[in-house]
Amino acid sequence: MMSMMAPSYRIPNLLSGTAGPSYNSKLMGTAKTDVARRVRQALTRMANRQALGSEVSDQTTSDDLARAARGYLGDAQILIASNREPYQHVQTPSGIEVVRSPGGLASALDSVARATGATWIAQGAADADRLVCDEEGRVRVPPGNERYTLKRLWLEPETRALEYRRFCNGCLWPLCHIVYVRPHFVAPRWRAYQEVNEQFAEAILSSLGARPGLVLLQDYHLGLCASALRARRPDLSIVMFWHIPWPNREVFRTFPWRRELLEGLLACDLVGFHIQYHATNFLDTVAQELESHIDHERFAIRRRGRKTFVRTYPISPDAAEISLAASEPWAARGAEQVREQLRLGDAQVVLGVDRLDYTKGIPERIAAYEHLLENHPELRGRVAFIQIAVPSRVDLPEYQSLAVTVEELTARLNRRFGSADRPAIHLITRNLGFRDLIPYYVLADVAVVSALHDGMNLVAKEYVAAKVQLDGALVLSPFTGAARELDQAIQASPYDTEALAAAIGRALTLDTAERARRMRAMREVVAGQNIYDWARKILRDARRLHLVSGAPRPGASR
């Protein structure tokens, strides 16, 4: 899953006094905040009606999710746990800056936490994170409109390096993404992974106390956490959402600690994936590795007296927020500024937005674009390619090598088909905030998502949400979860250079009516299945499957 949006805020320096859980005085009173939120939602609905030509009547809003959480869960507390925190606090010369963390998971779950008032538990890593927290590591977020509590864990640097950089990124990530990068299986890194999962479990339990709770574990960093929770609180309701692909059982067999990880996941009541294929792979893996009963009709696993349900919930961004932002005057002005700054003239624009990760297919995309210009000289100078490639995991050799490769391919392409005044490709290697990225989406005539393997890929959906004028085309890899939903995208394999080049060429030459028809269909999908709908369905199933202690049973009145 991928998203690059990361807005930031500035708050006063807090070093002059004792920092408590509320690190910033409220910029708006509660009443004003409610009014502003409701006005924003009304404007969002208007933007969607204008863009789609009809109202998406079943679109789930943040208010809908808040009501659903109260109705489904009763007195149970919601706890979200993830490796990455939604907000980071960093020291600057003018005080402490609050930066919204990049990445699709953090951005999407922030909307869920705001709506439900959940407690979010994550690692604290930024240099000013401790300064704004109370003695238990808690701080209220977001700044100026505090809606939920963020509780931070403080990990030893060596443990974090072994667990996150080496085990999660060097072992589980390549294991689950079939892109022919060998995972590294190293025992001390596995032990660090076990230790971090134990620390997360302790933080969750201390936050809950004796209250009933629904714990929403997020992603592969926390694969063992449910086991530690279950040992101490058998009554807890635990959901794991595995955001990356689940490999087939033959690939998973290479993992030395496969049984321990599977036992950890089966300590959950519900395990979620983006697409059915990954859910089926998980069932097949359990059937091969553990003595258990697989109920294929109900997609459930019974082992040692416990039942774990397996479901699919395709995630989406807050499409309404993106549509509204793309409709505002500053987005159009920003698009024109990008065109002027990059000296694009009247060229059509092809866009790529990714972390600099070997799973994203960036070299394959550049090679396809080079092939297109090579075989269609009439496009040279009339098409510009902008590749936003945010540096990621720069301490790992595979990522260092990838960065060099992308730089070399960019230089070669510009030597062959560009000029000093008009490069064929513009490579941007920095993270862009929400207001910075939206103009690129608005500007782009074509977006290319050429991931080699991806659980979902939110960039594809963000681009669609931003095309309010229906004036864009999406080229999409069939190896993304998004490809199952966005069937009006032009799909092409990143492994087939000629086919991907042809797909980009086709996207550039779609007539206006066909372009609008495809984009309208994709926008209806993204608007109708937004982040609030994703969370509501998980909470609904937690109740229907009788997973939540302290919650009203289905059909009960409140």
C-alpha positions as CSV (number, residue, x, y, z in Angstrom):
1,M,0.0,0.0,0.0
2,M,1.3,3.4,-0.9
3,S,0.5,7.1,-0.3
4,M,2.7,10.1,-0.1
5,M,0.4,12.7,1.5
6,A,1.9,14.3,4.7
7,P,0.8,17.7,5.8
8,S,2.6,19.5,8.6
9,Y,1.7,22.0,11.3
10,R,3.7,24.3,13.5
11,I,3.1,24.6,17.2
12,P,4.9,26.8,19.9
13,N,8.1,25.5,21.5
14,L,7.1,23.6,24.6
15,L,10.4,23.6,26.4
16,S,9.4,26.4,28.7
17,G,7.0,24.2,30.8
18,T,6.0,20.7,31.6
19,A,4.4,19.1,28.6
20,G,1.2,17.2,29.2
21,P,-0.9,15.1,27.0
22,S,-2.5,18.1,25.3
23,Y,0.5,19.8,23.6
24,N,-1.2,22.7,22.0
25,S,-3.9,25.1,23.1
26,K,-7.1,24.5,21.1
27,L,-7.3,26.7,18.0
28,M,-11.0,26.3,17.9
29,G,-13.6,25.7,20.5
30,T,-15.5,22.4,20.5
31,A,-18.6,24.1,19.0
32,K,-16.6,25.8,16.3
33,T,-14.8,22.6,15.5
34,D,-18.1,20.8,15.0
35,V,-19.4,23.5,12.8
36,A,-16.2,23.6,10.7
37,R,-16.3,19.8,10.3
38,R,-19.9,19.7,9.2
39,V,-19.4,22.5,6.7
40,R,-16.4,20.7,5.3
41,Q,-18.5,17.5,4.9
42,A,-21.3,19.4,3.1
43,L,-18.7,20.9,0.8
44,T,-17.2,17.5,0.2
45,R,-20.6,16.0,-0.8
46,M,-21.2,19.0,-3.2
47,A,-17.8,18.4,-4.8
48,N,-18.5,14.7,-5.3
49,R,-21.9,15.4,-6.8
50,Q,-20.4,17.9,-9.2
51,A,-17.6,15.5,-10.2
52,L,-19.7,12.4,-10.5
53,G,-22.9,13.9,-11.9
54,S,-24.9,12.2,-9.2
55,E,-24.8,11.9,-5.5
56,V,-23.1,8.8,-4.0
57,S,-26.0,8.2,-1.7
58,D,-24.4,5.3,0.2
59,Q,-21.1,7.0,0.9
60,T,-20.0,6.5,4.5
61,T,-18.9,9.6,6.3
62,S,-16.9,10.1,9.5
63,D,-20.1,10.8,11.4
64,D,-21.5,7.5,10.1
65,L,-18.4,5.6,11.3
66,A,-18.7,7.3,14.7
67,R,-22.3,6.2,15.1
68,A,-21.4,2.7,13.9
69,A,-18.6,2.4,16.5
70,R,-21.0,3.4,19.3
71,G,-23.7,1.0,18.1
72,Y,-21.5,-2.0,17.3
73,L,-19.1,-1.8,20.2
74,G,-21.0,-0.4,23.1
75,D,-18.6,0.3,26.0
76,A,-15.6,-1.4,24.4
77,Q,-12.6,0.8,23.8
78,I,-11.0,0.8,20.4
79,L,-7.2,0.6,20.3
80,I,-5.2,0.9,17.1
81,A,-1.6,-0.4,17.1
82,S,0.9,0.2,14.3
83,N,4.6,0.5,13.8
84,R,4.4,4.1,12.4
85,E,2.9,6.9,14.3
86,P,0.4,9.2,12.6
87,Y,2.2,12.4,13.7
88,Q,5.8,13.2,14.5
89,H,7.2,16.1,16.5
90,V,10.5,17.5,15.3
91,Q,12.6,20.4,16.6
92,T,13.1,23.4,14.3
93,P,14.7,26.8,15.0
94,S,11.2,28.3,15.4
95,G,9.9,25.7,17.7
96,I,8.4,22.2,17.4
97,E,6.9,21.2,14.1
98,V,4.2,18.6,13.9
99,V,4.5,16.5,10.7
100,R,1.8,14.1,9.6
101,S,3.6,10.8,8.8
102,P,3.9,9.8,5.1
103,G,2.4,6.6,3.9
104,G,-1.1,5.3,3.1
105,L,-1.6,3.4,6.3
106,A,-0.9,6.3,8.7
107,S,-3.0,8.8,6.6
108,A,-6.0,6.5,6.3
109,L,-6.0,5.3,9.9
110,D,-5.8,8.9,11.1
111,S,-9.2,9.5,9.7
112,V,-10.5,6.4,11.4
113,A,-9.0,7.4,14.8
114,R,-10.5,10.9,14.5
115,A,-14.0,9.5,13.9
116,T,-13.9,6.9,16.6
117,G,-11.9,8.5,19.3
118,A,-9.6,5.5,19.4
119,T,-6.3,5.3,21.3
120,W,-3.4,4.8,18.9
121,I,-0.3,3.0,20.0
122,A,2.9,3.4,17.9
123,Q,6.7,3.8,18.2
124,G,7.9,7.3,18.9
125,A,11.0,8.1,16.8
126,A,11.2,11.8,16.1
127,D,13.5,14.1,18.1
128,A,10.8,16.1,19.9
129,D,8.3,13.2,20.4
130,R,9.1,12.9,24.1
131,L,8.9,16.6,24.8
132,V,5.1,16.8,24.1
133,C,4.1,13.6,25.9
134,D,3.0,13.0,29.5
135,E,4.9,10.5,31.7
136,E,3.0,7.6,30.1
137,G,3.9,8.7,26.6
138,R,0.5,10.1,25.7
139,V,-0.3,13.2,23.6
140,R,-3.6,14.4,22.1
141,V,-3.8,14.8,18.3
142,P,-4.2,16.3,15.8
143,P,-2.9,19.8,16.7
144,G,-5.6,22.4,17.2
145,N,-8.4,19.9,16.9
146,E,-7.5,17.1,19.4
147,R,-9.7,14.1,18.6
148,Y,-7.9,11.1,20.0
149,T,-4.9,10.0,22.1
150,L,-1.6,8.9,20.7
151,K,0.5,6.7,23.0
152,R,4.1,6.3,22.1
153,L,6.5,3.4,22.8
154,W,10.2,4.2,23.4
155,L,12.3,1.4,21.9
156,E,16.1,1.0,22.3
157,P,17.8,2.1,19.1
158,E,19.5,-1.2,18.6
159,T,16.3,-3.2,19.1
160,R,14.4,-0.9,16.7
161,A,17.2,-1.2,14.1
162,L,17.1,-5.0,14.3
163,E,13.4,-5.3,14.4
164,Y,12.2,-2.7,11.9
165,R,15.1,-2.1,9.5
166,R,16.5,-5.6,9.4
167,F,13.8,-8.0,10.1
168,C,10.6,-6.3,8.9
169,N,12.2,-4.6,5.9
170,G,14.9,-7.1,5.2
171,C,12.9,-10.3,5.8
172,L,9.1,-10.1,5.9
173,W,8.8,-7.4,3.2
174,P,10.7,-9.4,0.5
175,L,9.2,-12.7,1.7
176,C,5.7,-11.4,1.1
177,H,6.3,-9.4,-2.1
178,I,7.2,-11.7,-5.0
179,V,9.8,-9.5,-6.7
180,Y,12.8,-11.9,-6.6
181,V,14.6,-10.1,-3.8
182,R,15.9,-12.7,-1.3
183,P,14.8,-12.2,2.3
184,H,17.4,-12.4,5.0
185,F,16.7,-14.9,7.8
186,V,18.8,-13.9,10.9
187,A,18.0,-15.2,14.3
188,P,18.9,-12.1,16.4
189,R,16.6,-10.0,14.2
190,W,13.8,-12.5,14.8
191,R,14.3,-12.2,18.6
192,A,14.2,-8.4,18.3
193,Y,10.8,-8.8,16.4
194,Q,9.6,-10.9,19.3
195,E,10.7,-8.4,21.9
196,V,9.0,-5.4,20.1
197,N,5.8,-7.3,19.8
198,E,5.9,-8.0,23.5
199,Q,6.4,-4.3,24.2
200,F,3.4,-3.4,22.1
201,A,1.3,-5.9,23.9
202,E,2.3,-4.4,27.3
203,A,1.5,-0.9,26.1
204,I,-1.9,-2.0,24.8
205,L,-2.8,-3.8,28.1
206,S,-1.7,-0.8,30.2
207,S,-3.9,1.5,28.1
208,L,-6.9,-0.7,28.4
209,G,-6.7,-1.6,32.1
210,A,-9.6,-3.9,32.9
211,R,-12.0,-2.4,30.3
212,P,-13.4,-4.4,27.4
213,G,-11.6,-3.5,24.2
214,L,-11.3,-4.1,20.5
215,V,-7.7,-4.1,19.4
216,L,-6.9,-3.3,15.7
217,L,-3.4,-4.5,14.9
218,Q,-2.0,-3.1,11.7
219,D,0.3,-4.9,9.4
220,Y,3.2,-7.3,9.4
221,H,5.3,-5.5,12.1
222,L,2.9,-6.8,14.8
223,G,2.4,-10.4,13.7
224,L,3.1,-11.9,17.2
225,C,1.3,-9.3,19.3
226,A,-2.0,-11.1,19.5
227,S,-0.4,-14.1,21.2
228,A,1.0,-12.0,24.0
229,L,-2.4,-10.2,24.4
230,R,-4.4,-13.4,24.4
231,A,-2.2,-15.0,27.1
232,R,-3.0,-12.2,29.5
233,R,-6.4,-11.0,28.4
234,P,-8.3,-14.0,26.8
235,D,-11.5,-11.8,26.7
236,L,-10.0,-9.2,24.3
237,S,-11.3,-8.9,20.8
238,I,-8.4,-8.7,18.4
239,V,-8.4,-7.9,14.7
240,M,-5.2,-8.0,12.6
241,F,-5.2,-6.3,9.2
242,W,-2.3,-7.5,7.0
243,H,-1.8,-4.7,4.5
244,I,0.8,-6.3,2.3
245,P,0.4,-9.5,0.1
246,W,0.4,-12.9,1.7
247,P,2.6,-15.2,-0.4
248,N,1.7,-18.7,-1.6
249,R,2.5,-21.6,0.8
250,E,5.6,-22.7,-1.1
251,V,7.2,-19.4,-0.7
252,F,6.2,-19.1,2.9
253,R,7.8,-22.5,3.7
254,T,11.2,-20.9,3.3
255,F,10.5,-18.7,6.5
256,P,12.2,-20.4,9.5
257,W,9.7,-19.1,12.1
258,R,6.6,-19.7,10.0
259,R,4.8,-21.7,12.7
260,E,5.4,-19.0,15.3
261,L,4.1,-16.3,13.0
262,L,1.0,-18.3,12.1
263,E,0.2,-19.0,15.7
264,G,0.5,-15.3,16.4
265,L,-2.0,-14.5,13.7
266,L,-4.4,-17.3,14.8
267,A,-4.5,-15.7,18.2
268,C,-6.6,-13.0,16.5
269,D,-10.4,-13.3,16.2
270,L,-10.4,-11.8,12.7
271,V,-7.6,-11.5,10.1
272,G,-8.2,-9.1,7.2
273,F,-6.6,-8.8,3.8
274,H,-7.1,-6.5,0.9
275,I,-8.0,-9.1,-1.7
276,Q,-9.4,-12.6,-1.8
277,Y,-6.3,-14.1,-3.4
278,H,-4.2,-13.2,-0.3
279,A,-6.8,-14.5,2.1
280,T,-6.9,-17.8,0.2
281,N,-3.1,-18.0,0.3
282,F,-3.3,-17.6,4.1
283,L,-5.8,-20.4,4.5
284,D,-3.7,-22.7,2.3
285,T,-0.6,-21.8,4.3
286,V,-2.3,-22.6,7.6
287,A,-3.6,-25.9,6.2
288,Q,-0.1,-26.9,5.2
289,E,1.8,-25.8,8.3
290,L,-0.5,-26.4,11.3
291,E,-3.0,-29.1,12.4
292,S,-6.3,-27.2,12.1
293,H,-9.7,-27.4,10.6
294,I,-10.3,-25.0,7.7
295,D,-13.9,-24.0,7.1
296,H,-13.8,-22.9,3.4
297,E,-17.5,-22.0,3.4
298,R,-17.2,-19.5,6.2
299,F,-13.6,-18.7,5.7
300,A,-12.7,-19.6,9.2
301,I,-9.9,-21.6,10.9
302,R,-10.3,-23.7,14.0
303,R,-7.3,-24.6,16.0
304,R,-7.0,-25.7,19.7
305,G,-10.5,-24.7,20.5
306,R,-10.2,-21.2,19.0
307,K,-11.8,-19.9,15.8
308,T,-10.2,-17.2,13.6
309,F,-12.2,-15.7,10.8
310,V,-10.5,-14.5,7.6
311,R,-12.1,-11.7,5.6
312,T,-11.2,-9.2,2.8
313,Y,-11.6,-5.4,3.2
314,P,-10.2,-3.4,0.3
315,I,-8.9,-0.1,1.8
316,S,-9.3,3.3,0.2
317,P,-8.2,6.8,1.2
318,D,-10.4,9.6,2.3
319,A,-11.5,10.2,-1.2
320,A,-13.9,13.0,-0.3
321,E,-11.2,15.1,1.3
322,I,-8.9,14.6,-1.7
323,S,-11.7,15.6,-4.1
324,L,-12.5,18.7,-2.1
325,A,-8.9,19.7,-2.0
326,A,-8.5,19.2,-5.8
327,S,-11.5,21.4,-6.4
328,E,-10.1,24.4,-4.5
329,P,-8.4,27.3,-6.3
330,W,-5.0,26.7,-4.7
331,A,-4.8,23.3,-6.4
332,A,-5.2,24.7,-9.9
333,R,-2.8,27.5,-9.1
334,G,-0.3,24.9,-7.8
335,A,-0.6,22.9,-11.0
336,E,0.2,25.9,-13.1
337,Q,3.2,26.7,-10.9
338,V,4.5,23.2,-11.3
339,R,4.1,23.6,-15.1
340,E,6.0,26.9,-15.0
341,Q,8.7,25.8,-12.7
342,L,9.5,22.6,-14.6
343,R,9.1,24.5,-18.0
344,L,6.6,22.0,-19.3
345,G,5.0,24.3,-21.7
346,D,1.9,22.7,-23.3
347,A,3.3,19.2,-22.9
348,Q,1.1,16.3,-21.7
349,V,2.2,15.1,-18.3
350,V,2.8,11.5,-17.2
351,L,3.1,11.1,-13.4
352,G,4.6,8.5,-11.1
353,V,4.4,8.8,-7.3
354,D,6.1,6.2,-5.1
355,R,8.4,5.4,-2.3
356,L,11.8,4.5,-3.8
357,D,11.1,0.8,-3.2
358,Y,12.0,-2.2,-5.4
359,T,8.4,-3.4,-5.3
360,K,7.1,-0.2,-7.1
361,G,8.4,-1.0,-10.5
362,I,10.1,2.4,-11.1
363,P,12.9,1.2,-13.3
364,E,10.4,-0.8,-15.4
365,R,8.2,2.3,-15.7
366,I,11.2,4.5,-16.9
367,A,12.2,1.7,-19.4
368,A,8.7,1.6,-20.8
369,Y,8.6,5.4,-21.2
370,E,12.0,5.3,-23.0
371,H,10.6,2.6,-25.3
372,L,7.6,4.8,-26.1
373,L,9.8,7.8,-27.0
374,E,12.1,5.6,-29.0
375,N,9.3,4.2,-31.2
376,H,7.2,7.4,-31.3
377,P,9.5,10.3,-32.1
378,E,6.4,12.5,-32.5
379,L,5.9,12.5,-28.7
380,R,9.4,13.8,-27.9
381,G,9.0,17.3,-26.5
382,R,5.2,16.9,-26.4
383,V,5.1,14.7,-23.3
384,A,6.8,15.2,-20.0
385,F,7.3,12.5,-17.3
386,I,7.4,13.5,-13.6
387,Q,8.6,10.8,-11.3
388,I,8.3,11.5,-7.5
389,A,10.5,8.9,-5.8
390,V,10.6,9.4,-2.0
391,P,13.8,7.9,-0.5
392,S,13.1,4.9,1.7
393,R,15.1,2.5,3.8
394,V,18.3,4.1,2.7
395,D,20.4,1.9,5.0
396,L,19.6,-1.3,3.1
397,P,21.8,-2.3,0.2
398,E,18.9,-3.2,-2.1
399,Y,17.5,0.3,-1.7
400,Q,20.8,2.0,-2.2
401,S,21.3,0.0,-5.4
402,L,17.8,0.9,-6.6
403,A,18.4,4.6,-6.0
404,V,21.6,4.4,-8.2
405,T,19.7,2.5,-10.9
406,V,16.9,5.1,-11.0
407,E,19.3,8.0,-11.2
408,E,21.3,6.3,-14.0
409,L,18.1,5.5,-16.0
410,T,16.9,9.1,-15.6
411,A,20.2,10.5,-16.8
412,R,20.3,8.2,-19.8
413,L,16.7,9.0,-20.8
414,N,17.4,12.7,-20.6
415,R,20.6,12.4,-22.7
416,R,18.7,10.5,-25.4
417,F,15.5,12.5,-25.6
418,G,15.7,15.6,-23.4
419,S,17.4,18.9,-23.6
420,A,18.7,21.5,-21.1
421,D,15.5,23.4,-21.5
422,R,13.1,20.5,-21.5
423,P,14.1,17.3,-19.9
424,A,12.3,14.1,-20.9
425,I,11.9,13.1,-17.3
426,H,11.9,15.1,-14.0
427,L,13.0,13.1,-11.0
428,I,11.9,14.5,-7.6
429,T,13.5,12.7,-4.7
430,R,11.8,14.3,-1.6
431,N,8.6,13.7,0.3
432,L,5.7,16.0,-0.6
433,G,3.0,17.1,1.8
434,F,-0.7,17.0,1.0
435,R,-0.9,20.5,-0.4
436,D,2.2,19.9,-2.4
437,L,1.1,16.6,-4.0
438,I,-2.5,17.5,-4.9
439,P,-1.3,19.9,-7.7
440,Y,0.7,17.1,-9.3
441,Y,-2.4,14.9,-9.4
442,V,-4.5,17.8,-10.8
443,L,-1.8,18.5,-13.5
444,A,-1.2,14.9,-14.7
445,D,-2.9,13.7,-17.8
446,V,-1.8,10.2,-17.0
447,A,-0.7,8.5,-13.8
448,V,1.3,5.2,-14.0
449,V,1.2,2.7,-11.2
450,S,3.5,-0.1,-12.2
451,A,4.1,-1.9,-9.0
452,L,5.6,-5.4,-9.3
453,H,3.5,-6.6,-6.3
454,D,1.4,-4.6,-3.9
455,G,-1.3,-5.3,-1.4
456,M,-3.4,-2.4,-2.6
457,N,-1.6,0.8,-3.7
458,L,-3.4,3.9,-2.6
459,V,-1.7,6.2,-5.0
460,A,-3.9,4.9,-7.8
461,K,-7.0,5.7,-5.8
462,E,-5.7,9.1,-4.6
463,Y,-5.1,10.1,-8.3
464,V,-8.6,9.0,-9.2
465,A,-10.1,11.0,-6.3
466,A,-8.2,14.1,-7.3
467,K,-9.4,14.0,-11.0
468,V,-12.6,16.0,-10.3
469,Q,-12.7,17.3,-13.9
470,L,-12.5,13.7,-15.2
471,D,-9.5,14.7,-17.2
472,G,-7.0,11.9,-16.4
473,A,-6.2,8.4,-17.3
474,L,-4.7,5.7,-15.1
475,V,-2.3,3.0,-16.2
476,L,-2.3,0.3,-13.6
477,S,-0.3,-2.9,-12.9
478,P,-2.4,-6.0,-12.6
479,F,-0.2,-7.1,-9.6
480,T,-1.8,-4.5,-7.3
481,G,-4.9,-4.9,-5.1
482,A,-6.3,-1.8,-6.7
483,A,-6.5,-3.5,-10.1
484,R,-9.3,-5.7,-8.8
485,E,-11.5,-2.7,-8.2
486,L,-10.4,-0.1,-10.8
487,D,-11.2,-2.2,-13.9
488,Q,-11.5,1.0,-16.0
489,A,-7.8,1.7,-15.7
490,I,-5.6,0.7,-18.6
491,Q,-3.8,-2.4,-17.2
492,A,-0.4,-3.6,-18.3
493,S,2.3,-5.8,-16.8
494,P,5.4,-4.0,-15.6
495,Y,7.4,-7.0,-16.7
496,D,6.4,-6.5,-20.3
497,T,8.2,-3.3,-21.4
498,E,6.4,-3.1,-24.8
499,A,3.0,-3.7,-23.3
500,L,3.5,-1.0,-20.6
501,A,4.8,1.4,-23.2
502,A,1.8,0.8,-25.4
503,A,-0.5,1.3,-22.4
504,I,1.0,4.7,-21.6
505,G,0.7,5.7,-25.3
506,R,-2.9,4.6,-25.3
507,A,-3.6,6.6,-22.1
508,L,-2.1,9.7,-23.7
509,T,-4.3,9.4,-26.8
510,L,-7.7,8.6,-25.3
511,D,-10.4,10.9,-26.6
512,T,-12.1,13.2,-24.1
513,A,-15.3,11.2,-23.9
514,E,-13.6,7.9,-23.3
515,R,-11.2,9.4,-20.7
516,A,-14.2,10.9,-18.8
517,R,-16.2,7.7,-19.0
518,R,-13.4,5.6,-17.5
519,M,-12.5,8.2,-14.8
520,R,-16.2,8.6,-13.8
521,A,-16.5,4.9,-13.3
522,M,-13.4,4.7,-11.2
523,R,-14.4,7.7,-9.1
524,E,-17.7,6.0,-8.3
525,V,-15.8,3.0,-7.0
526,V,-13.3,5.1,-4.9
527,A,-16.0,7.4,-3.5
528,G,-18.3,4.6,-2.6
529,Q,-15.7,2.5,-0.8
530,N,-13.8,5.1,1.2
531,I,-11.7,4.7,4.4
532,Y,-14.8,5.1,6.7
533,D,-16.6,2.4,4.8
534,W,-13.5,0.1,5.2
535,A,-13.5,0.7,9.0
536,R,-17.2,0.4,9.4
537,K,-17.3,-3.0,7.7
538,I,-14.5,-4.3,10.1
539,L,-16.4,-3.1,13.1
540,R,-19.7,-4.5,11.7
541,D,-18.1,-8.0,11.3
542,A,-16.5,-7.8,14.7
543,R,-20.0,-7.5,16.1
544,R,-21.8,-9.9,13.7
545,L,-19.2,-12.6,14.5
546,H,-19.7,-12.0,18.2
547,L,-16.1,-11.0,18.7
548,V,-16.5,-8.0,20.9
549,S,-17.0,-8.4,24.7
550,G,-19.1,-5.7,26.2
551,A,-20.8,-4.9,22.9
552,P,-24.5,-5.3,22.2
553,R,-25.4,-8.4,20.3
554,P,-26.8,-8.2,16.9
555,G,-30.5,-7.3,17.1
556,A,-30.2,-6.0,20.7
557,S,-31.6,-2.6,21.4
558,R,-29.6,0.2,23.1
